[in-house]
Amino acid sequence: MPAVPEQYNDNEQPQKDPIIGQGHGLSENEGYMIQQMIREEQHTRRQLHIPKEDLSTEATTSMRPEVARVVGISKVRKVLEMFNRDFLYGQGRFDEYKDGLIFKWGDGYSRKHIWITTEGDNLVLETSHFKKCDKPYCNGTHHILTPELYTNLDIVNQELGDRFRRPVYERSED
């Protein structure tokens, strides 16, 4: 009888490999070429950024310095840029607001996002659940990472991978 892999337990489902911000061997040029092929095939006019004249009054082109500092130290934008390149082939987009950063992807009914803000020196990620989960830094609707947590790249990768697999869906306003 073959040995059962460690990741399996009689009472548990197999564990999924975490999404980690590591490339799949695509060069920047190859990623750009795939992005262009997808856009041509979809016949999309959707821009990968919001023109300034269409931005809401809350949107800015840059985060406040204290927000940018926490986002920079945590490396969340760099990890999300890798997710965008390697898993979405550049079809996602980033919008900065004075209080944070939003990463969006999808169209129409499938629009998803990861919203990142700060509270003091803490990094705050919106979750798709509305009750407290088993993570000690969950408050029921957000995961609040202290500097000790967000300076650990393994925790940042795991958390962003979880947010990427279970993103927040944008609600319809109609």
VENPE-V17396 format. One record per pair of residues at least 24 apart in sequence whose ideal C-beta (glycine too) atoms are under 8 Angstrom apart, sorted by the first residue. I is the first residue (numbers start at 1). GAP is how many residues later the second one is. D is the distance in Angstrom with one decimal. If there is no record, write none. Layout:
BEGIN
I_GAP_D, I_GAP_D
END
This chain:
BEGIN
16_149_7.9, 18_139_6.8, 18_140_5.7, 18_143_4.9, 19_64_7.0, 19_68_7.3, 19_138_7.7, 19_141_7.7, 19_142_3.5, 19_145_5.6, 19_146_6.5, 20_137_4.6, 20_141_6.5, 21_57_7.2, 21_58_3.8, 21_59_7.8, 21_61_3.9, 21_62_6.2, 21_65_8.0, 21_136_5.8, 21_139_7.3, 22_60_7.1, 22_64_7.7, 23_59_6.4, 23_62_7.3, 23_63_5.6, 24_62_5.1, 26_59_6.8, 26_60_6.6, 28_57_7.9, 31_54_4.8, 31_55_7.7, 31_58_6.5, 31_59_6.0, 32_58_6.9, 34_55_4.6, 34_56_7.5, 35_54_5.1, 35_55_3.6, 35_56_6.7, 38_51_5.6, 38_53_6.3, 39_52_7.7, 44_63_7.7, 46_61_6.6, 48_42_7.3, 48_43_7.5, 48_44_8.0, 48_45_4.8, 49_44_5.8, 49_46_7.8, 50_43_7.8, 50_45_6.1, 58_39_5.9, 58_40_7.4, 59_36_6.3, 59_37_7.6, 59_38_5.5, 60_36_6.4, 60_37_6.0, 60_38_4.9, 61_35_6.4, 62_34_5.8, 62_36_7.8, 63_33_5.3, 63_34_7.0, 63_35_6.2, 63_36_7.3, 63_37_6.6, 63_38_6.6, 64_34_5.1, 64_35_7.0, 66_52_7.2, 67_31_7.2, 67_32_6.2, 67_33_6.1, 67_50_7.3, 67_51_5.0, 70_48_4.7, 70_51_6.4, 70_52_7.6, 70_53_5.6, 70_80_7.4, 71_29_7.6, 71_30_5.9, 71_45_6.6, 71_47_7.3, 71_52_7.4, 73_74_7.5, 73_77_7.0, 73_78_6.4, 74_49_5.2, 74_71_7.3, 74_76_4.0, 74_77_7.1, 74_82_5.8, 75_78_6.5, 75_81_6.2, 76_25_7.5, 76_40_5.8, 76_47_7.0, 76_74_7.6, 76_80_6.1, 76_84_6.3, 77_24_6.4, 79_77_6.2, 79_78_6.2, 79_81_5.3, 80_34_6.8, 80_80_6.4, 83_77_7.0, 83_81_5.7, 87_77_7.4, 100_24_7.9, 104_66_7.9, 109_63_7.9, 110_59_7.8, 111_58_6.9, 111_59_4.3, 112_55_3.8, 112_56_6.8, 112_57_5.7, 112_58_7.2, 113_54_6.2, 113_55_5.6, 113_57_6.3, 114_46_7.1, 114_49_4.7, 114_50_6.9, 114_53_6.0, 114_54_7.2, 115_53_6.6, 119_25_6.8, 121_25_7.5, 121_26_5.4, 122_24_5.6, 122_25_7.5, 123_26_7.9, 123_27_4.5, 125_34_6.4, 125_35_7.8, 125_38_5.8, 126_42_5.5, 127_36_7.3, 127_39_7.7, 127_41_7.3, 128_35_7.9, 128_38_4.8, 128_39_6.4, 128_40_5.0, 128_41_7.3, 129_37_7.8
END
